[in-house]
Amino acid sequence: MKTIDEYLELPYTFEITPEDNGTFFIKVKELTGCMSVGDTLDEAYSMIKDAMESWLSVAIDEDDFIPEPEIWAQKKYSGKFVVRTPTYLHKELSEKAEENGVSLNTYAVSLLSRRCGIIETKDNIISSLSEIIIGEEKDYKNSGVTSYKKEVPVPNVIHATSIFKRPCEDIREN
């Protein structure tokens, strides 16, 4: 088992949040409950080192599990996984792959990649709209206007529901 000093040298993840009162809340992501507050960033960093020392001391004394730093615990991916599908879906995917002149594996990777791209695009749109709306709400609150109504146009990018209704058909913009 490692010593406290050895654990303190490991690259744990610090999450720092500035508070409204000017202080800085800091916690160690991997060590549940290990947190502190400082008046400055330097003080917060110093305080979390003390908190880590106490947290690790108790964990070692109690023979509790001490997680590794997140950066070390990241999984290694081989690029392979098994998917069980109903026979009708297997047949439909195989036929579509053949129509497109590619292997079933290539076709499945293409569909999964496209779906991931749709999700990322949707998340980016939502994030952008949130920034616009929040920015306009701040402007409104500071303007002295007594009522405010804003209609935000939603871009017609891709209707993802077609994926669920007809998983093997092309996804097209409407």
Secondary structure as UniProt FT lines:
FT   HELIX           4..8
FT   STRAND          14..18
FT   TURN            20..21
FT   STRAND          24..28
FT   TURN            29..30
FT   TURN            32..33
FT   STRAND          35..38
FT   HELIX           41..61
FT   TURN            62..63
FT   HELIX           70..73
FT   HELIX           87..99
FT   TURN            100..101
FT   HELIX           104..143
FT   HELIX           161..165
FT   TURN            167..168
//
